[in-house]
Amino acid sequence: MVIAEVNANVPFTYGETNIHMDQVDYIVESDIPLLERERRPYDAVMDKIGWHISNLIEDDSTIALHVGRIFDAIANNLKSKRNLGIYTHVISDWVIDLIESGAISLDRSRYHGGLVTTSYCFGSQELYKYVDRNPVIEFYPIARVINPFVIQRISRLVSIMNVKKIDVTGESVIFHSGDNLLSGYESKLNFSIGAAFSKQGKAIVALQSVDQNGESNIVINHECGAERIRATLGATRYVVTEYGVASLFGKSIRERVLAMIDIAHPVHRESLLAAAKFFGYAYPDQIYVRENAENYPMELEAVKSFRNGLEVLFRPIKPSDEDMMRRLFYQFSDESKYLRYFARVSTMPHREMQKYVSIDYDKVFSIVGVVCNDRMERIIAEARYAYYEYEKAYELAFIVDEEYQGRGIATFMLDYLFKIARERGIKDIIANVLPQNDKMLRVFEKGSVKPKSTFADGVIELRFSLE
């Protein structure tokens, strides 16, 4: 027996939403007002998380957002994007903002993730009026929409899943109790799995760094809420808090743990590292300086495009970059290492590299260039300046992966360092270069600040005045 409720308050929608009267046995008429969700404002922490996530999302992507204030914040930060599509099991008022801002393309094929495809909506009366007879938005059965085999056919699918807590490896989470009220955590997980298999897709987990009691939401292991612990099934590619983004794909357990500690609240990072050492997740001599972490200048992160469509993220170096920096070191020929270090350096062990990446962002400052190849992060360049007491001066140096040389990356990093140093009140910087290092000398010649050069003891000293 099939009983249908007919309610004039329910909007008329497109997609697979119509049935013939012959398919029902009884009809019950109703005029009960639809359940509404109050749209409460999101806070500055959620807005920062939304900003970080928006930087991971490219134009032409298809996004899986859900219901909640954090998704309102994400959507608000996506309004400047273009040619987006929405494919998710539930939409809320944020969909209005994205469509009206022009971020949602009206020309992309729905089959390939364009327009707005969903199963149901939950929000305000404004939302219900907006979806009424709106051909941009189509509704389909949830069993079809959340099927990972259907989801994965969509290229550049970005799934964002909000959770309450996550372990330091990114392998298990505690989901919010409210997730059971709609279609459950498993629906969100299906989108994460689909995004992980999608061509150029990204599966993102978002959470605040601490709970209402100030306790860390990034934990070594879950000790409470056992009934809501779920595995991420290895689908998570990125974890985002208000303190940044941890890229996990293709990394060892140790790298993942250090990356997660980097985005934990600074108050809890030392205790997390101590616990990670106890459980064997980190080296016993792993360096961590809380003051350095608190000085991390997030505002200096920037994305720059170079020819042939190359996009590079430039950001200050982090302690968790140790292994990527070691890989960069071993990419270079013996000659390149000699030109950079003025010595025959053949190895870069953990004890040396961890000192190199643990900086104070004051007397020592370093910028790295990061690209994403097949979803894996890779450092391709590094530029730094450091204060040397014996010279009473700041000295700069840089190095670019030989595969990426000749694209203007070194010149950009040089000028970026000049800009940062000038803003921090540094008046002079020097660089020591071997005469046979023609490539580096040419870069210095192209820089925005022209040097004065001297030659002594087989080394060219270049002095840059930033006043």
BAVOPA-756163 format. One line per 2 residues: number of its first residue (from 1); for each residue x, y, z of C-alpha. Coordinates in steps of 0.25 Angstrom, whole numbers, plus 2048, in hexadecimal, padded with zeros to 3 digits. Layout:
NUM = X/Y/Z; ...
END
This chain:
1 = 800/800/800; 805/80E/7FC
3 = 800/81A/803; 805/828/7FE
5 = 804/835/805; 801/841/7FC
7 = 805/84F/802; 804/85C/7FB
9 = 810/861/803; 819/857/7FC
11 = 820/85E/7F0; 81F/858/7E2
13 = 82D/853/7DE; 833/84C/7D2
15 = 83A/83F/7D0; 834/832/7D4
17 = 82A/838/7DD; 81D/835/7D7
19 = 814/828/7D9; 807/825/7D2
21 = 7FA/825/7DA; 7F8/816/7D6
23 = 804/813/7DE; 7FE/816/7EC
25 = 7F2/810/7F3; 7EF/81C/7FC
27 = 7F1/82B/7FC; 7F2/833/809
29 = 7F1/842/807; 7F9/84B/811
31 = 7FC/859/813; 807/857/81E
33 = 812/862/81C; 81F/85C/818
35 = 82A/85A/822; 834/865/821
37 = 843/867/825; 847/874/82C
39 = 852/87A/824; 85B/87E/830
41 = 868/886/82C; 875/87F/82C
43 = 881/884/834; 88F/888/831
45 = 895/87B/833; 88B/874/829
47 = 88E/880/81F; 89D/87D/820
49 = 89A/86E/81D; 891/872/811
51 = 89D/87A/80C; 8A7/86F/80D
53 = 89D/866/806; 89A/870/7FB
55 = 8A9/870/7F8; 8A9/861/7F5
57 = 89D/862/7EB; 8A0/866/7DD
59 = 896/86C/7D2; 88F/861/7CB
61 = 88E/858/7D7; 881/851/7DC
63 = 87F/853/7EB; 878/84A/7F5
65 = 873/853/801; 869/850/80B
67 = 861/857/816; 867/85F/821
69 = 86E/86C/825; 87B/867/820
71 = 876/865/812; 870/873/812
73 = 87E/878/815; 884/86F/80A
75 = 879/874/800; 87B/882/803
77 = 88A/881/800; 887/87A/7F3
79 = 87F/885/7ED; 88B/88B/7E5
81 = 88D/87D/7DE; 887/87A/7D0
83 = 881/86F/7C9; 87E/866/7D5
85 = 874/85B/7D6; 86D/855/7E3
87 = 86B/847/7E5; 867/843/7F3
89 = 85C/83B/7FA; 856/848/801
91 = 857/857/7FE; 854/863/807
93 = 853/872/806; 861/873/802
95 = 85D/86E/7F4; 856/87B/7F1
97 = 862/883/7F4; 86B/87B/7EB
99 = 861/87B/7DF; 85E/88A/7E1
101 = 86D/88E/7E1; 86F/887/7D4
103 = 878/87C/7DA; 86F/871/7D5
105 = 870/86F/7C6; 863/86E/7BE
107 = 86A/868/7B2; 871/85C/7B8
109 = 86B/84E/7B5; 863/849/7C1
111 = 868/83B/7BE; 877/840/7C0
113 = 874/847/7CD; 86E/854/7C8
115 = 862/85C/7CE; 85C/857/7DB
117 = 859/849/7DD; 854/844/7EB
119 = 84A/83B/7F2; 843/845/7FC
121 = 844/853/802; 844/858/810
123 = 844/866/813; 83B/873/814
125 = 82E/877/80D; 837/87F/803
127 = 83E/872/7FF; 831/86B/7FD
129 = 82C/876/7F4; 839/876/7ED
131 = 839/868/7E9; 82A/868/7E4
133 = 829/866/7D5; 838/86A/7D4
135 = 83E/861/7C9; 84C/864/7CE
137 = 84A/85A/7D9; 846/84C/7D7
139 = 842/841/7E2; 845/832/7E1
141 = 844/826/7EA; 84F/826/7F5
143 = 853/818/7F1; 857/81D/7E4
145 = 85D/82A/7E8; 866/824/7F3
147 = 86B/818/7EA; 87A/819/7EA
149 = 87A/813/7DC; 871/81E/7D7
151 = 879/829/7DF; 887/825/7DA
153 = 883/827/7CB; 883/836/7CE
155 = 891/83D/7CC; 896/847/7D6
157 = 88C/843/7E1; 88F/849/7EE
159 = 888/843/7FA; 889/84A/808
161 = 885/842/814; 884/849/821
163 = 887/841/82E; 888/843/83D
165 = 896/83D/83F; 8A1/836/837
167 = 8AD/82D/83B; 8BB/832/837
169 = 8BC/828/82C; 8AF/82D/825
171 = 8AA/81E/825; 89E/820/82F
173 = 894/82A/833; 889/82D/83D
175 = 87D/833/835; 873/83D/83A
177 = 867/837/841; 85E/83F/838
179 = 863/838/82C; 85A/82C/830
181 = 84D/835/82E; 84E/836/81F
183 = 855/82C/816; 861/828/820
185 = 870/829/820; 870/81E/815
187 = 86A/827/80B; 875/831/80D
189 = 87F/826/80D; 87A/821/7FF
191 = 87D/82E/7F9; 88B/82E/7FF
193 = 88E/820/7F9; 888/825/7EC
195 = 891/831/7EC; 89D/829/7EF
197 = 89B/821/7E2; 896/82D/7DA
199 = 8A0/832/7D0; 8A7/83E/7D7
201 = 89D/83D/7E2; 8A0/841/7F1
203 = 89A/83B/7FE; 89B/845/809
205 = 898/844/818; 895/851/81F
207 = 894/854/82E; 898/85E/838
209 = 8A5/85C/840; 89E/85C/84E
211 = 891/859/853; 888/861/85D
213 = 891/85D/869; 89E/861/862
215 = 8A2/852/860; 8A9/84E/853
217 = 8A0/849/848; 8AD/842/842
219 = 8B0/837/84B; 8BA/82B/84C
221 = 8AE/821/84D; 89F/822/850
223 = 89C/820/85F; 88E/824/860
225 = 881/824/857; 884/816/852
227 = 877/814/84C; 87A/81F/842
229 = 888/81B/83E; 889/818/82F
231 = 894/815/826; 897/81E/81A
233 = 89B/812/812; 8A8/819/80D
235 = 8A0/823/805; 8A4/82F/80C
237 = 8AE/838/803; 8AE/845/80B
239 = 8AA/848/81A; 8A7/857/81C
241 = 8A6/85F/829; 8A7/86E/82B
243 = 8B6/86C/82C; 8B8/867/81E
245 = 8B8/85B/815; 8BE/84D/818
247 = 8C0/846/80B; 8C0/837/80E
249 = 8C0/82F/801; 8CD/827/7FE
251 = 8D3/82A/80B; 8D9/821/815
253 = 8D2/820/823; 8DD/829/829
255 = 8DB/834/81E; 8CC/833/820
257 = 8CD/835/82F; 8D7/841/82E
259 = 8CE/847/824; 8C2/845/82D
261 = 8C9/84B/839; 8CD/857/830
263 = 8BE/85B/82F; 8BA/857/83E
265 = 8B8/863/847; 8C6/868/84C
267 = 8C2/865/85A; 8C1/856/858
269 = 8CC/854/84E; 8D7/851/858
271 = 8CE/846/85F; 8CA/840/852
273 = 8D9/83F/84E; 8DD/839/85B
275 = 8D1/82E/859; 8D6/82C/84B
277 = 8E4/829/850; 8DE/81F/85A
279 = 8D6/817/850; 8E2/817/846
281 = 8DB/821/83C; 8E7/82B/83D
283 = 8F6/82A/83F; 8FA/82B/84E
285 = 903/837/84B; 8F8/83E/842
287 = 8F9/84D/844; 8ED/856/847
289 = 8EE/865/84C; 8E0/86A/850
291 = 8E5/879/84E; 8E9/876/840
293 = 8DB/86F/83D; 8D4/87B/843
295 = 8DC/884/83A; 8D8/87D/82D
297 = 8D4/888/823; 8C8/882/81D
299 = 8C5/88F/815; 8D1/88D/80D
301 = 8CB/881/806; 8C9/884/7F7
303 = 8C6/87D/7EA; 8CE/881/7DD
305 = 8CB/87C/7CF; 8D7/87A/7C5
307 = 8D7/877/7B7; 8D2/869/7B2
309 = 8C7/86A/7BC; 8D0/867/7C8
311 = 8CA/86C/7D5; 8D3/86C/7E1
313 = 8CF/86F/7F0; 8DA/877/7F7
315 = 8D9/877/806; 8E3/878/812
317 = 8EA/86B/815; 8E4/861/820
319 = 8EB/857/829; 8E2/84C/822
321 = 8E9/850/815; 8F6/848/819
323 = 8F4/83C/810; 8F0/844/804
325 = 8FC/84D/805; 905/841/806
327 = 8FF/83B/7F9; 901/849/7F3
329 = 910/848/7F8; 912/83A/7F2
331 = 90C/83F/7E4; 918/848/7E2
333 = 925/844/7DB; 932/844/7E3
335 = 936/851/7DB; 929/858/7DF
337 = 92B/854/7EE; 939/85A/7ED
339 = 935/867/7E7; 92A/868/7F2
341 = 932/864/7FE; 940/867/7FA
343 = 944/859/7FE; 943/84B/7F9
345 = 936/847/801; 931/839/7FE
347 = 927/836/809; 91D/83E/811
349 = 919/835/81D; 90D/838/826
351 = 915/83E/831; 91A/849/827
353 = 90D/84B/81F; 904/84D/82B
355 = 90D/858/830; 90C/85E/822
357 = 8FD/85E/821; 8FA/863/830
359 = 8FC/872/82F; 8F7/87E/837
361 = 8F2/886/82B; 8FA/892/830
363 = 909/890/82F; 907/885/826
365 = 8FC/885/81C; 8F9/87B/811
367 = 8EF/87A/805; 8EC/86D/7FE
369 = 8E5/86B/7F1; 8DC/85F/7F1
371 = 8D5/858/7E5; 8CB/84D/7E5
373 = 8CF/841/7DB; 8C4/836/7DB
375 = 8BE/83B/7E8; 8CC/83A/7EF
377 = 8D2/847/7F4; 8E1/849/7F0
379 = 8EA/855/7F4; 8F1/85A/7E7
381 = 8F8/866/7EC; 8FD/86D/7F9
383 = 902/87B/7FC; 907/880/809
385 = 90E/88B/810; 915/889/81E
387 = 91C/893/827; 92B/88F/829
389 = 931/895/836; 93F/894/831
391 = 93C/89D/825; 931/8A6/82C
393 = 929/8A4/81F; 91D/89C/819
395 = 922/892/80E; 918/88D/804
397 = 919/880/7FB; 90F/878/7F3
399 = 90E/86B/7EB; 904/866/7E1
401 = 902/858/7DC; 909/856/7CF
403 = 8FD/851/7C8; 8F6/85F/7CB
405 = 901/868/7C8; 900/873/7BD
407 = 8F1/876/7C0; 8F3/883/7C9
409 = 8F1/87C/7D6; 8FE/880/7DC
411 = 8FC/88F/7D8; 8EE/88F/7DE
413 = 8F4/889/7EB; 8FF/893/7EC
415 = 8F6/89F/7EA; 8EC/899/7F4
417 = 8F8/897/7FE; 8FC/8A6/7FC
419 = 8ED/8AA/7FE; 8EC/8A2/80B
421 = 8FA/8A7/810; 8F7/8B6/80D
423 = 8E9/8B5/815; 8F1/8AF/821
425 = 8FA/8BB/821; 907/8B4/81B
427 = 90F/8BE/814; 91A/8B6/80E
429 = 91B/8A7/809; 928/8A1/803
431 = 929/894/7FA; 936/88C/7F8
433 = 937/886/7EB; 942/87D/7E4
435 = 947/884/7D7; 943/877/7CF
437 = 935/878/7D4; 930/87F/7C7
439 = 921/87B/7C9; 920/882/7D7
441 = 928/88E/7D3; 91E/890/7C8
443 = 912/88F/7D1; 918/899/7DA
445 = 91A/8A3/7CE; 90B/8A1/7CB
447 = 907/8A4/7D9; 8FF/8B1/7DD
449 = 90B/8B6/7E5; 918/8B8/7DE
451 = 924/8B3/7E6; 932/8B9/7E8
453 = 93D/8AE/7E6; 94B/8AB/7EC
455 = 954/8A0/7EA; 95D/899/7F5
457 = 962/88C/7F8; 95C/885/7EB
459 = 94E/88A/7EF; 945/895/7E9
461 = 93E/89D/7F4; 931/8A4/7F0
463 = 92C/8AE/7F9; 91D/8B3/7F8
465 = 918/8C0/7FE; 909/8BF/801
467 = 908/8CD/806
END
